[in-house]
Amino acid sequence: MSARQPRLLIVEDDAGLQRQLRWSFEDYDVVVAGDRESALAMLRRHEPAVVLQDLGLPPDEAGTAEGFATITEILQQAPYTKIIVVTGNGDRDNAVKSIGCGAYDFCSKPLDLEVLRLIVSRAFRLHELEAENRRLRNASATALEGIIGGSEAMRDACRLVEKVGPTNATVLLLGETGTGKELFARAIHRLSARREGPFVAINCAAIPENLLEAELFGYEKGAYTGAHKQTKGKIELAANGSLLLDEIGDMPAALQAKLLRFLQERVVERIGGRETIPVDVRIICSTHQNLPELIRDGRFREDLFYRVSEVSIRLPPLRDRAGDVAPLARHFLEQAAGRHGRVVRGFTAKALKAIEAHPWRGNVRELENAVNSAVIMAEGKQIGTDELHLNAAAGDEVLDLREVRNEAEKRAIRRAMTREGGNLSKVADVLGISRPTLYDLMDKHGLKKPTDSD
Protein backbone atom coordinates (compact mmCIF):
# COMPACT_ATOMS: atom_id res chain seq x y z
CA MET A 1 0.00 0.00 0.00
CA SER A 2 1.06 3.56 -0.64
CA ALA A 3 2.43 5.37 2.40
CA ARG A 4 0.16 8.27 1.44
CA GLN A 5 -3.05 6.32 1.97
CA PRO A 6 -4.85 6.96 5.28
CA ARG A 7 -4.15 4.13 7.71
CA LEU A 8 -7.13 2.29 9.19
CA LEU A 9 -6.84 -0.29 11.97
CA ILE A 10 -9.64 -2.91 12.03
CA VAL A 11 -9.99 -4.77 15.33
CA GLU A 12 -12.17 -7.81 14.57
CA ASP A 13 -11.69 -11.50 15.43
CA ASP A 14 -14.02 -12.90 12.72
CA ALA A 15 -11.80 -13.85 9.75
CA GLY A 16 -14.68 -13.59 7.24
CA LEU A 17 -15.64 -10.11 8.39
CA GLN A 18 -11.96 -9.11 8.34
CA ARG A 19 -11.76 -10.03 4.64
CA GLN A 20 -15.03 -8.23 3.86
CA LEU A 21 -13.88 -5.05 5.57
CA ARG A 22 -10.45 -5.17 3.88
CA TRP A 23 -12.19 -5.34 0.53
CA SER A 24 -14.64 -2.54 1.48
CA PHE A 25 -11.81 -0.21 2.48
CA GLU A 26 -9.38 -0.88 -0.37
CA ASP A 27 -8.77 2.89 -0.65
CA TYR A 28 -7.13 2.83 2.78
CA ASP A 29 -3.96 1.32 4.17
CA VAL A 30 -5.73 -1.35 6.27
CA VAL A 31 -4.06 -3.21 9.14
CA VAL A 32 -5.95 -5.87 11.11
CA ALA A 33 -5.88 -7.14 14.69
CA GLY A 34 -7.96 -9.89 16.28
CA ASP A 35 -7.66 -9.08 19.98
CA ARG A 36 -6.69 -6.33 22.42
CA GLU A 37 -2.98 -7.23 22.68
CA SER A 38 -2.42 -7.30 18.91
CA ALA A 39 -4.55 -4.13 18.49
CA LEU A 40 -2.29 -2.22 20.89
CA ALA A 41 0.80 -3.60 19.15
CA MET A 42 -0.57 -2.43 15.77
CA LEU A 43 -1.42 0.95 17.29
CA ARG A 44 2.18 1.45 18.47
CA ARG A 45 3.66 0.20 15.20
CA HIS A 46 1.41 1.90 12.63
CA GLU A 47 -0.15 4.87 14.51
CA PRO A 48 -3.49 4.70 12.65
CA ALA A 49 -5.65 7.81 12.66
CA VAL A 50 -8.88 5.79 12.77
CA VAL A 51 -9.76 2.47 14.43
CA LEU A 52 -12.80 0.37 13.46
CA GLN A 53 -13.46 -1.94 16.39
CA ASP A 54 -15.85 -4.71 17.36
CA LEU A 55 -16.87 -4.79 21.03
CA GLY A 56 -16.95 -8.59 21.27
CA LEU A 57 -13.26 -9.52 21.38
CA PRO A 58 -11.56 -12.70 22.67
CA PRO A 59 -11.48 -14.02 25.28
CA ASP A 60 -14.88 -12.33 25.88
CA GLU A 61 -16.51 -12.73 22.44
CA ALA A 62 -19.99 -12.98 23.96
CA GLY A 63 -19.52 -9.92 26.18
CA THR A 64 -18.17 -6.39 25.85
CA ALA A 65 -15.65 -6.04 28.71
CA GLU A 66 -12.66 -6.74 26.48
CA GLY A 67 -13.93 -4.33 23.84
CA PHE A 68 -14.34 -1.48 26.30
CA ALA A 69 -10.91 -2.20 27.81
CA THR A 70 -9.44 -1.96 24.30
CA ILE A 71 -11.09 1.43 23.70
CA THR A 72 -9.71 2.75 26.99
CA GLU A 73 -6.15 1.57 26.34
CA ILE A 74 -6.09 2.83 22.74
CA LEU A 75 -7.13 6.32 23.88
CA GLN A 76 -4.65 6.27 26.75
CA GLN A 77 -1.81 5.59 24.29
CA ALA A 78 -3.11 7.77 21.41
CA PRO A 79 -5.72 10.27 22.69
CA TYR A 80 -6.39 11.79 19.25
CA THR A 81 -7.33 8.46 17.61
CA LYS A 82 -10.89 8.27 16.25
CA ILE A 83 -12.53 4.96 17.27
CA ILE A 84 -15.65 3.73 15.48
CA VAL A 85 -17.36 0.93 17.40
CA VAL A 86 -19.27 -1.92 15.77
CA THR A 87 -22.18 -3.04 18.00
CA GLY A 88 -24.85 -5.72 17.84
CA ASN A 89 -28.21 -4.97 16.27
CA GLY A 90 -30.31 -2.95 18.71
CA ASP A 91 -27.52 -2.77 21.29
CA ARG A 92 -27.98 0.95 21.83
CA ASP A 93 -26.86 0.93 25.50
CA ASN A 94 -23.37 -0.31 24.66
CA ALA A 95 -23.20 2.04 21.68
CA VAL A 96 -23.92 5.02 23.94
CA LYS A 97 -21.53 3.69 26.59
CA SER A 98 -18.74 3.45 24.00
CA ILE A 99 -19.22 7.14 23.13
CA GLY A 100 -18.99 7.92 26.85
CA CYS A 101 -15.67 6.03 26.94
CA GLY A 102 -14.28 8.27 24.20
CA ALA A 103 -15.24 6.54 20.94
CA TYR A 104 -15.94 8.87 18.01
CA ASP A 105 -19.01 7.05 16.60
CA PHE A 106 -20.68 3.63 16.27
CA CYS A 107 -22.28 1.47 13.59
CA SER A 108 -24.71 -1.41 14.26
CA LYS A 109 -24.69 -4.88 12.73
CA PRO A 110 -25.65 -5.96 10.14
CA LEU A 111 -23.26 -3.43 8.68
CA ASP A 112 -24.42 -1.02 6.01
CA LEU A 113 -21.06 -0.64 4.27
CA GLU A 114 -22.02 2.60 2.52
CA VAL A 115 -22.92 4.22 5.83
CA LEU A 116 -19.81 2.78 7.47
CA ARG A 117 -17.56 4.14 4.70
CA LEU A 118 -19.11 7.58 5.23
CA ILE A 119 -18.51 7.45 9.01
CA VAL A 120 -14.89 6.34 8.49
CA SER A 121 -14.30 9.08 5.89
CA ARG A 122 -15.65 11.72 8.29
CA ALA A 123 -13.49 10.37 11.11
CA PHE A 124 -10.34 10.70 8.98
CA ARG A 125 -11.35 14.22 7.95
CA LEU A 126 -11.94 15.29 11.56
CA HIS A 127 -8.62 13.77 12.64
CA GLU A 128 -6.88 15.66 9.84
CA LEU A 129 -8.54 18.97 10.77
CA GLU A 130 -7.65 18.56 14.45
CA ALA A 131 -4.05 17.70 13.57
CA GLU A 132 -3.85 20.77 11.32
CA ASN A 133 -5.27 22.87 14.14
CA ARG A 134 -2.53 21.64 16.47
CA ARG A 135 0.14 22.29 13.83
CA LEU A 136 -1.11 25.84 13.29
CA ARG A 137 -1.08 26.52 17.03
CA ASN A 138 2.49 25.26 17.24
CA ALA A 139 3.57 27.15 14.13
CA SER A 140 2.11 30.39 15.43
CA ALA A 141 4.05 30.14 18.67
CA THR A 142 6.31 33.16 19.02
CA ALA A 143 8.86 34.25 21.57
CA LEU A 144 5.84 34.77 23.82
CA GLU A 145 5.09 31.04 23.65
CA GLY A 146 3.14 29.84 26.67
CA ILE A 147 1.91 33.33 27.55
CA ILE A 148 -1.85 33.10 27.12
CA GLY A 149 -4.30 35.95 27.56
CA GLY A 150 -6.16 38.61 25.67
CA SER A 151 -6.98 40.93 28.55
CA GLU A 152 -5.85 44.54 28.27
CA ALA A 153 -3.48 44.13 31.24
CA MET A 154 -1.75 41.16 29.57
CA ARG A 155 -1.59 42.86 26.20
CA ASP A 156 0.15 45.83 27.83
CA ALA A 157 2.71 43.55 29.50
CA CYS A 158 3.34 41.63 26.26
CA ARG A 159 3.82 44.86 24.28
CA LEU A 160 6.49 45.97 26.77
CA VAL A 161 8.24 42.60 26.48
CA GLU A 162 8.25 42.86 22.68
CA LYS A 163 9.78 46.36 22.91
CA VAL A 164 12.43 45.64 25.53
CA GLY A 165 13.33 42.10 24.40
CA PRO A 166 15.62 43.04 21.47
CA THR A 167 17.53 45.59 23.60
CA ASN A 168 20.23 45.02 26.23
CA ALA A 169 18.28 46.81 28.98
CA THR A 170 18.21 45.31 32.46
CA VAL A 171 14.57 44.40 33.14
CA LEU A 172 12.72 44.17 36.46
CA LEU A 173 9.59 41.98 36.43
CA LEU A 174 7.12 42.79 39.20
CA GLY A 175 4.15 40.69 40.22
CA GLU A 176 2.59 38.40 42.77
CA THR A 177 3.78 34.83 43.22
CA GLY A 178 2.49 32.61 40.43
CA THR A 179 1.94 35.33 37.81
CA GLY A 180 4.48 33.85 35.39
CA LYS A 181 7.57 36.01 35.92
CA GLU A 182 10.01 33.32 34.75
CA LEU A 183 7.86 32.72 31.65
CA PHE A 184 8.17 36.42 30.77
CA ALA A 185 11.91 36.39 31.49
CA ARG A 186 12.37 33.52 29.03
CA ALA A 187 10.32 35.44 26.45
CA ILE A 188 12.63 38.45 26.85
CA HIS A 189 15.63 36.16 26.35
CA ARG A 190 14.12 34.57 23.20
CA LEU A 191 13.47 38.00 21.69
CA SER A 192 17.06 39.16 22.24
CA ALA A 193 20.19 38.74 20.15
CA ARG A 194 21.36 36.38 22.93
CA ARG A 195 18.63 33.80 22.18
CA GLU A 196 21.24 31.20 21.13
CA GLY A 197 23.08 31.67 24.41
CA PRO A 198 22.13 30.12 27.76
CA PHE A 199 19.21 31.18 29.93
CA VAL A 200 20.13 30.65 33.60
CA ALA A 201 17.79 31.25 36.54
CA ILE A 202 18.54 31.41 40.26
CA ASN A 203 16.05 31.95 43.07
CA CYS A 204 17.61 34.30 45.60
CA ALA A 205 15.01 33.36 48.23
CA ALA A 206 15.48 29.60 47.95
CA ILE A 207 19.24 29.42 48.62
CA PRO A 208 20.72 29.98 52.10
CA GLU A 209 22.62 33.26 52.48
CA ASN A 210 25.98 31.56 53.06
CA LEU A 211 25.64 29.59 49.79
CA LEU A 212 24.09 32.24 47.55
CA GLU A 213 27.36 34.11 46.96
CA ALA A 214 29.10 30.89 45.83
CA GLU A 215 26.15 30.05 43.57
CA LEU A 216 26.28 33.46 41.92
CA PHE A 217 30.00 34.20 41.70
CA GLY A 218 31.61 30.75 41.90
CA TYR A 219 34.70 29.80 43.90
CA GLU A 220 38.29 28.63 43.51
CA LYS A 221 39.59 25.27 44.69
CA GLY A 222 40.37 25.42 48.40
CA ALA A 223 38.44 28.66 48.95
CA TYR A 224 36.71 27.01 51.92
CA THR A 225 36.13 23.57 53.39
CA GLY A 226 34.48 21.39 50.76
CA ALA A 227 35.67 23.49 47.80
CA HIS A 228 37.44 20.60 46.07
CA LYS A 229 37.55 22.10 42.59
CA GLN A 230 37.23 25.39 40.78
CA THR A 231 33.54 26.08 40.13
CA LYS A 232 31.93 28.74 37.96
CA GLY A 233 28.99 30.68 39.34
CA LYS A 234 25.64 31.30 37.66
CA ILE A 235 26.82 34.65 36.29
CA GLU A 236 29.70 33.02 34.39
CA LEU A 237 27.49 30.12 33.27
CA ALA A 238 25.10 32.63 31.71
CA ALA A 239 27.86 34.30 29.63
CA ASN A 240 26.57 35.50 26.24
CA GLY A 241 23.06 34.74 27.43
CA SER A 242 20.63 35.92 30.10
CA LEU A 243 20.58 35.52 33.90
CA LEU A 244 17.31 35.70 35.83
CA LEU A 245 17.72 36.77 39.46
CA ASP A 246 14.36 35.60 40.77
CA GLU A 247 13.11 37.18 44.02
CA ILE A 248 15.92 39.72 44.10
CA GLY A 249 14.10 41.49 46.94
CA ASP A 250 15.26 38.66 49.22
CA MET A 251 18.96 39.10 48.38
CA PRO A 252 21.13 39.74 51.50
CA ALA A 253 22.59 43.26 51.87
CA ALA A 254 26.23 42.15 51.52
CA LEU A 255 25.47 40.41 48.24
CA GLN A 256 23.54 43.42 46.98
CA ALA A 257 26.77 45.43 47.15
CA LYS A 258 28.71 42.75 45.24
CA LEU A 259 25.98 42.50 42.59
CA LEU A 260 25.98 46.28 42.19
CA ARG A 261 29.74 46.19 41.56
CA PHE A 262 29.24 43.54 38.87
CA LEU A 263 26.51 45.57 37.18
CA GLN A 264 28.78 48.64 37.14
CA GLU A 265 32.02 46.94 36.02
CA ARG A 266 30.74 43.72 34.36
CA VAL A 267 33.47 41.60 35.98
CA VAL A 268 33.23 38.85 38.61
CA GLU A 269 35.73 37.64 41.16
CA ARG A 270 35.27 34.10 42.40
CA ILE A 271 35.38 33.40 46.14
CA GLY A 272 39.02 32.73 47.08
CA GLY A 273 40.26 34.14 43.78
CA ARG A 274 42.09 37.31 42.81
CA GLU A 275 41.45 37.31 39.09
CA THR A 276 38.71 39.54 37.70
CA ILE A 277 36.76 37.80 34.96
CA PRO A 278 34.78 39.88 32.43
CA VAL A 279 31.33 38.45 31.71
CA ASP A 280 28.94 39.60 28.99
CA VAL A 281 25.47 38.71 30.32
CA ARG A 282 22.06 40.31 30.35
CA ILE A 283 20.48 40.59 33.79
CA ILE A 284 16.74 40.14 34.29
CA CYS A 285 15.34 40.45 37.81
CA SER A 286 11.99 39.61 39.34
CA THR A 287 10.29 40.03 42.68
CA HIS A 288 6.89 39.88 44.34
CA GLN A 289 8.01 42.41 46.95
CA ASN A 290 7.53 46.19 47.07
CA LEU A 291 11.13 47.35 46.48
CA PRO A 292 10.54 51.07 47.24
CA GLU A 293 9.13 50.00 50.61
CA LEU A 294 12.18 47.78 51.23
CA ILE A 295 14.39 50.76 50.36
CA ARG A 296 12.59 52.91 52.95
CA ASP A 297 13.12 50.16 55.54
CA GLY A 298 16.83 49.95 54.66
CA ARG A 299 16.57 46.38 53.37
CA PHE A 300 17.31 47.10 49.69
CA ARG A 301 19.89 49.41 48.17
CA GLU A 302 18.43 52.33 46.26
CA ASP A 303 21.41 52.46 43.86
CA LEU A 304 20.93 48.75 43.05
CA PHE A 305 17.22 49.34 42.46
CA TYR A 306 17.98 51.93 39.76
CA ARG A 307 20.53 49.56 38.16
CA VAL A 308 18.15 46.61 37.89
CA SER A 309 15.06 48.56 36.85
CA GLU A 310 16.08 50.25 33.64
CA VAL A 311 12.72 48.94 32.45
CA SER A 312 10.06 47.68 34.88
CA ILE A 313 7.20 45.45 33.74
CA ARG A 314 4.32 44.76 36.11
CA LEU A 315 2.55 41.44 35.56
CA PRO A 316 -1.14 41.50 36.53
CA PRO A 317 -2.62 38.99 38.98
CA LEU A 318 -5.10 36.54 37.48
CA ARG A 319 -8.05 38.25 39.20
CA ASP A 320 -7.31 41.41 37.17
CA ARG A 321 -7.12 39.58 33.83
CA ALA A 322 -10.74 39.74 32.67
CA GLY A 323 -11.55 36.93 30.22
CA ASP A 324 -8.20 35.12 30.55
CA VAL A 325 -9.10 32.46 33.11
CA ALA A 326 -11.17 30.17 30.86
CA PRO A 327 -8.63 30.07 27.95
CA LEU A 328 -5.84 29.38 30.44
CA ALA A 329 -7.85 26.58 32.05
CA ARG A 330 -8.50 24.97 28.65
CA HIS A 331 -4.80 25.25 27.78
CA PHE A 332 -3.77 23.56 31.03
CA LEU A 333 -6.43 20.88 30.51
CA GLU A 334 -5.07 20.01 27.06
CA GLN A 335 -1.52 19.88 28.41
CA ALA A 336 -2.48 17.72 31.40
CA ALA A 337 -4.62 15.35 29.32
CA GLY A 338 -1.70 14.72 26.96
CA ARG A 339 0.79 14.37 29.81
CA HIS A 340 -1.34 11.88 31.75
CA GLY A 341 -2.85 10.06 28.77
CA ARG A 342 -6.41 10.99 29.81
CA VAL A 343 -9.35 11.40 27.43
CA VAL A 344 -10.68 14.65 28.91
CA ARG A 345 -12.01 17.16 26.39
CA GLY A 346 -13.28 20.14 28.37
CA PHE A 347 -15.24 21.56 31.30
CA THR A 348 -18.92 21.49 32.12
CA ALA A 349 -20.71 24.85 32.08
CA LYS A 350 -20.90 24.84 35.89
CA ALA A 351 -17.20 24.06 36.18
CA LEU A 352 -16.28 26.97 33.90
CA LYS A 353 -18.52 29.25 35.93
CA ALA A 354 -16.79 28.13 39.13
CA ILE A 355 -13.35 28.65 37.56
CA GLU A 356 -14.21 32.19 36.52
CA ALA A 357 -15.69 33.01 39.95
CA HIS A 358 -12.75 31.69 41.97
CA PRO A 359 -10.34 34.38 43.30
CA TRP A 360 -7.15 32.44 42.36
CA ARG A 361 -4.97 33.98 45.05
CA GLY A 362 -2.13 31.73 43.87
CA ASN A 363 -2.61 33.09 40.34
CA VAL A 364 -1.74 31.08 37.22
CA ARG A 365 0.25 28.51 39.18
CA GLU A 366 -2.76 27.71 41.39
CA LEU A 367 -5.03 27.40 38.33
CA GLU A 368 -2.59 25.05 36.59
CA ASN A 369 -2.32 22.83 39.67
CA ALA A 370 -6.12 22.71 40.09
CA VAL A 371 -6.72 21.73 36.46
CA ASN A 372 -3.92 19.16 36.50
CA SER A 373 -5.42 17.49 39.58
CA ALA A 374 -8.92 17.60 38.07
CA VAL A 375 -7.73 15.89 34.87
CA ILE A 376 -6.22 13.07 36.92
CA MET A 377 -9.41 12.65 38.99
CA ALA A 378 -11.94 13.06 36.14
CA GLU A 379 -14.20 10.06 35.51
CA GLY A 380 -15.76 11.27 32.27
CA LYS A 381 -14.80 13.27 29.20
CA GLN A 382 -15.55 16.58 30.94
CA ILE A 383 -14.35 18.07 34.20
CA GLY A 384 -17.12 19.04 36.60
CA THR A 385 -17.17 21.09 39.77
CA ASP A 386 -16.62 18.00 41.93
CA GLU A 387 -13.18 17.36 40.41
CA LEU A 388 -12.09 20.99 40.80
CA HIS A 389 -12.77 21.26 44.55
CA LEU A 390 -13.31 25.02 44.36
CA ASN A 391 -15.29 27.12 46.78
CA ALA A 392 -17.48 29.83 45.27
CA ALA A 393 -15.86 33.25 45.36
CA ALA A 394 -17.11 35.63 48.03
CA GLY A 395 -20.11 37.57 46.73
CA ASP A 396 -20.81 34.94 44.03
CA GLU A 397 -22.55 32.37 46.25
CA VAL A 398 -25.35 30.38 44.69
CA LEU A 399 -28.75 31.78 45.68
CA ASP A 400 -30.96 29.42 43.65
CA LEU A 401 -32.65 27.25 46.32
CA ARG A 402 -33.22 24.33 43.95
CA GLU A 403 -29.54 24.25 42.99
CA VAL A 404 -28.47 24.53 46.65
CA ARG A 405 -30.81 21.66 47.57
CA ASN A 406 -29.58 19.49 44.70
CA GLU A 407 -25.93 20.01 45.63
CA ALA A 408 -26.67 19.26 49.30
CA GLU A 409 -28.50 16.03 48.37
CA LYS A 410 -25.66 14.93 46.11
CA ARG A 411 -22.99 15.60 48.77
CA ALA A 412 -25.00 13.78 51.46
CA ILE A 413 -25.46 10.68 49.29
CA ARG A 414 -21.78 10.61 48.35
CA ARG A 415 -20.69 10.85 51.99
CA ALA A 416 -23.10 8.13 53.06
CA MET A 417 -21.91 5.90 50.19
CA THR A 418 -18.30 6.34 51.29
CA ARG A 419 -19.11 5.76 54.95
CA GLU A 420 -21.18 2.61 54.32
CA GLY A 421 -18.88 1.16 51.65
CA GLY A 422 -21.55 1.41 48.94
CA ASN A 423 -24.14 -0.74 50.76
CA LEU A 424 -27.35 0.89 49.55
CA SER A 425 -29.56 -0.54 52.33
CA LYS A 426 -27.31 1.05 54.95
CA VAL A 427 -27.00 4.26 52.92
CA ALA A 428 -30.80 4.57 52.83
CA ASP A 429 -31.00 3.97 56.59
CA VAL A 430 -28.33 6.59 57.32
CA LEU A 431 -30.13 9.14 55.15
CA GLY A 432 -33.52 8.28 56.66
CA ILE A 433 -35.16 7.43 53.31
CA SER A 434 -36.43 4.29 51.58
CA ARG A 435 -34.35 2.41 49.04
CA PRO A 436 -36.69 3.34 46.14
CA THR A 437 -36.33 7.01 47.12
CA LEU A 438 -32.53 6.58 47.24
CA TYR A 439 -32.59 5.01 43.76
CA ASP A 440 -34.64 7.94 42.44
CA LEU A 441 -32.23 10.47 43.95
CA MET A 442 -29.18 8.66 42.54
CA ASP A 443 -30.76 8.63 39.08
CA LYS A 444 -31.68 12.29 39.44
CA HIS A 445 -28.11 13.31 40.30
CA GLY A 446 -26.38 10.89 37.90
CA LEU A 447 -24.72 8.89 40.68
CA LYS A 448 -23.55 5.37 39.88
CA LYS A 449 -25.03 2.42 41.76
CA PRO A 450 -22.52 -0.18 43.03
CA THR A 451 -23.03 -3.58 41.43
CA ASP A 452 -22.35 -5.38 44.73
CA SER A 453 -24.10 -3.08 47.17
CA ASP A 454 -25.75 -5.81 49.22
N, C-alpha and C positions, 0 to 999 in steps of 0.2 A: 504493500500500500504506500501511496505517496505520503511523505512526511507532512505535506500541507493539508491533508484531509483532517477534519475534526475527529478527535479520538473519543470513542464511545465504549464504556465498559458495561458489559451485560453480565449480571450476576443471576444465573439460572441453572438449576441442577438437572433439568429435563433436556436430554441430548436432542430430541426432536424439535423442541421449541428453540433451543440454541441455534440449530441449523436454519429454522424458519426466520428467526430474527436476524441472523447474519445476512441472509439473502435479502430481507426487507430493508436493511440498512447498508447496502453495498456502496453507497456514496460516502460512507464514513469509514474511518480506520477502527474496525471493531476488534476488541479483545474480550475474552470470555473467561468467567470464573464460575465454579460450581458450588462454592461454599464460602464462609466468612474468611477463613485463613487465606485462601487463594485470592479472594477479592481484595484483601488488604495488601497482599503481595503485588498484585497487578496495579493497585492504586499507587504504591510507592515507585514501582518501576516505570509506569507509563503516564502517570499524572493526567488521567482523563478529565475533561471539563464536565462531562455528563455521565451519570451512572443510571442504567435501567436495571432495576432490581426486583426480584420476586421476594415476597415476605416469607414463604415457606421454604426454608433452606435446611439441609442436613446439618446436624442429626435431628432436627425438629421439623421435618417436612410437613407434618400435619398441623403444626402450630405456627406461631409468629414470633416467638421469643428470640430465635436466632436471627430472624430478619431485622427486628428492631435493634438488636445489639450491633448488627452490621451497619445499619444507618448511623448509629451513634458513633461508632469507631471511625467510619469514613469521614464524618464531619469533624471529629476531633483532630484527625490527621490533615485534612484538607477542607477547611471551613467554607471555601468558596465553591465547592463542588455542587452541581445541581443533580439531585437524586430524584428519579421518577420511579414511583413504587407501583408494582403490578399486584393487584389484589383480586381475591375471589369475587365472583358475581354476587352483588348485593352486600358485600362486606364493607359497608360504609363506615362502621365504627373504627375499623383498623385503618381505613384510608384516611380518616380525619386524624386519628392518632399519629399516623406517620407524618402528616403535615406538622403536627405539634412537636414532633421530634426533630424537625428541621428539613424534611423532604420538600422538594420544590413543587411536585404535583403527583397525581396518581392516575392509573388507567385500570379499568376492571376487565377481568376475563369474562367471556371470550374476547380476545383482543381485536379491536377494530384498527387494523394496521395503518389506515389513512389518518385516523385521529391520532394514533400513537406517533406517527412520523411528524405530524404537526406539533405535538407537545415537545418532542425531542428537538425539533428545529428551533422552537421558541426558547427552549432551555439553553441551547448553544448561543443563541443571539443575546440572551440576557447575560450569560456568563461573559461573553465578549464585551458587551457594553460596560459591565461592572469592572472588568479588567482595564478597559480603556480609561474609565473614570479614575481608577487608582493610579494609572500611569500619568494621567494629566495632573493629578494632585502632586505626584512626586516630581514631575517635570517643572511644575510651577513654583516649587520650593526655592526660595531665595536665601540670601544671607539671614533673613529673619525667620528661617525655618523653625517651626515649633512654637512660634509666637502667634497665638490665635486670638482674634478679637477685633470687632469693628466699632467698638465704642469710641466716642470722641477722645476720651482720656488716653486710650491705647493708641489711637492714630497719632495723637500729639507726641507720645513717647517714641513711637516708631519713626516718625519724621525726624526727630532729633537724632536718633541712632543713625539714620541714613545720611544725615548731614555730617555728623562728627566722625563716623566710622572711617572714611578715607583719609582723615587727618592724623596727625601725631599727638593730638591734644590728650592730656591726662583727664580721664572722665571719672566722675563720682556718681554712682547709682544709689539713689535713696528710695527706701520703701520698706514696708512692713515685712516681717518674716513670711516666706512663702509666696512672694509676689513675682518671682522669676528673675532675680537680679543676675544670677550666673548665666541664665539663658540669654539675657540682653548683653552681657559681657562677651559671650561667645559670638553673638551677632556682630558686635563692634569689631571683634578680631577678624571675622570672616570678610567684613567690608573693607578692611585695611590692606595696605600693600604688604603687610606681614602675614597674610593669610596662610602662606606656605610654611611659616615658622611655627614653633610650638605655642600652645596655649596652656599656661600653667596656673593653677588656682591654689591658694592657701587660705585656710580659715583662721584668722588671728584669734578668734575666741575659743577655738577647739584645741589649741596647743598650749601646754603649760608655759608660763613666762620664761622659765629657765631653758626651755628647748626652742622657743620661737626664734631667737636670734640665730641659733645654729641652722634652723630650717631655712631661714631667709638668706643668710649670708655665707653659710658653709663654714668649714673648719679645716685646719691643717692636721696632719697626723701628729698625735701627742699633745694636742692643744689642751686636752683635759682627760681625765680617766675615762677609758672606753673609746677614745678617738683613735682607732687602730689604723685608719687610712685617711688620706686626703679626700674630702667630700665637698662637692659643689652645693651651694644653696639654691633655693628656688629662683632667685634673681638671675643667677648665671645660667640655670637650666632653661630659662625663658628667653635667652639671648636671641635676637632677631625675630622675636615673637611678642607675645603679650603676657603680662602677669596680672592676675586678679588678686587683690588683697581684700578678701571677703571679711566683713565685720571689722573694718579698720578702726572703728570707734572703740574697740576693746583692746587696741594695741597699748602695751605698757609705755609709760612716759620715756624711759631710757631708750627704748627702741624707736620711738617717734623721732628722737633727735638723730639717731643713726640713719633712719629712712630719709629724713629731710636732707641730710648730707649727701646721700646717694642721689636724690632727685636734683640737687643743685650741681653736683660734680659728675654724676653718671659713672662713678667707679665704686667698686666694693672692695672690702678688705676682710678676708676670712678670719674667723676666730683663731688666734695663735699665729697669724701670718703678718708679714710686714709689706707684702707686695700689694700694690693697688691694681685692680683689674678692671679695665673699662668694659662696660656692658651696654649694648644697644638694645633696650627693651621698652615697650610701651606699658605704662602702668594704668590699670583700671582699678578703682576702689569701689567698695559698696558697704553700706551700713543701714541698719534699721534704727539707729540712734539719732537723736537730735544733736548734731555736732556743735552748733552755736551755743546750745545749753551746756554741753560738756566744756566748751571753751570758757564760758562764764564761771564754771565750777573749778577751773584749773585742771581738768582731766584730759584736755586735748589741746595741742599747740595750735595757736592761731596761724602762725607762719606755715605750718604743715597743711592746715586746712586750705589755705589759698593755693598751695602747690598742687594738691590733689584734686581741686575742684575747678580746674580751668573751664570745664563744662559740667554742669550738674543736670542729671535727668531724674525726675521723680516718677517712680512707677506706682500707678494707682492700686489701691486694694481692690479685691474682687467685688466688694459691695458697692464700689463707685463705678463699676464697669457695666453700665446698663446694656442688657442684651447679649453679653458675652458668656454668661454662665452656661446656657444650654449648648451652644456650639462647643465649648470646652468639654462639657460632660460627654457629648457624643464622640469627640475626638479621643478622650481617655477610654471610653467604652470600646471603641474600635481597636485601640492599642492593646487593651487588656484582654479582649476576646482573642486576638491573634496570639498574644503571649501565652495565654493559658489554654489555648485550643478549645475555647467554649463557643457554642453556637448561640450567641446573644446579639440581637439585631438592634435593640433600641430600648427606650423607656416608655412606660405607660404614661398617659396624660397626667394622672395624679402624681406620679413620680417626678415628672418634669416640673409640675407646679411646686412640689416640695423643694426641689433643687433650687428653683428660682427664688423661693421665699426664705431659704436658709441664710443666716448671716455670714457664714464662711469666714470665721475669725482667723482661721489658719490659711486663708486665701487659696491660691491655686493648688498648693501642695495638699491641703486638706481635702479639696474637691477630688483631686487625682486619687488619693488614698481611699476615699469613700466609694468612688466608682470602681476601683480595682477590687475592693472587697466585695462589692455588690455583684460584680461579674462572676467571681468565684462562687458565691452563694446562690446565684440565680438558678431556679429550677426550670424555668421556661425560656422562651425566646426573647422575652422582654423583662426588663428590671422594673419591679414595682416598689412601692414605698416600704414594704416589709424588709426588702434586702438592703435598703439604704440606711435604715436606722437613724432617720433625721427627725428632730423635733421641729415643729412649726415655729417660724420666726415670731418673735414678740410682735403683737399687733396684727398678725395674720392668722390667728387661731380660727379653727373651723367653727362656724356658728350655726350651720345647718343641723338641726336636731336629728334628722333621719340619718345623716352621714355619721354623726357622733355615735348614735345608737348602734349602727352597723359595725363601726370600728370596735366599739366596746364588746359587742357580741363575739366578733371574730377573735379578739385578743383573749377573751375568757375561755372560748372553746379550745384555742391553741394551748393555753396554759393547763387546762384540765387534761387535754390529750397527753401532754408531756408528763404531767404528774402521775397519771394513771396508766402510763405505758401504752396508750392507744386502745385500752379496753373500753368499748363504747357503753357497756352497761354501767360501769363505774363512773365514766365521764358524765352520763345522764344523771346519775345519782348526785354527784358532786354539784352539778349545775342546777339541780332541783327541777328537772324537766323529764318528760317521757322520752323513750328512745325514738319513737316516730317524730316527735318535735325536734330532737337532736339531728335526725337525718335531714329533716326539712331545712334546718338552719345551716347544716354543712353544705347542702346543695345550693342554698341561697348565696353563701359566701364563697363557693368554689373550693371548699376544703376537701381533701382526699380522705376517703374512708380506708382504714387499715383492712387488709384482707384477712388477718388473723386476730381480730379484735376480741374474740371470746374464746 
